[in-house]
């Protein structure tokens, strides 16, 4: 850990906090239409898809298999969080097996 790490951590925390506060403040001023609500509901899925695509691109077969399993588990379990956690376990198991 470097000497500047605590300062960098505080700056990043402040930036994250200001982004959240700005988002809540701006959303108070904007009327929520059905189209905007649909876009807001789709945003977390789009972010997760982007992260998963980068992980599969940078990773290998283990990540691709785990991603397929997560998609299937999401449909079966109806829980994104549980499926994502199980996906981590699947990648770890596949890596332990040497894949």
Secondary structure, 3 states (H helix, E strand, C coil): CCCCHHHHHHHHHHHHHHHHHHHHHHHHHCCCCHHHHHHHHHHHHHHHHHHHHHHHHHCCHHHHHHHHHHHHHHHHHCCHHHHHHHHHHHHHHHHHCCC
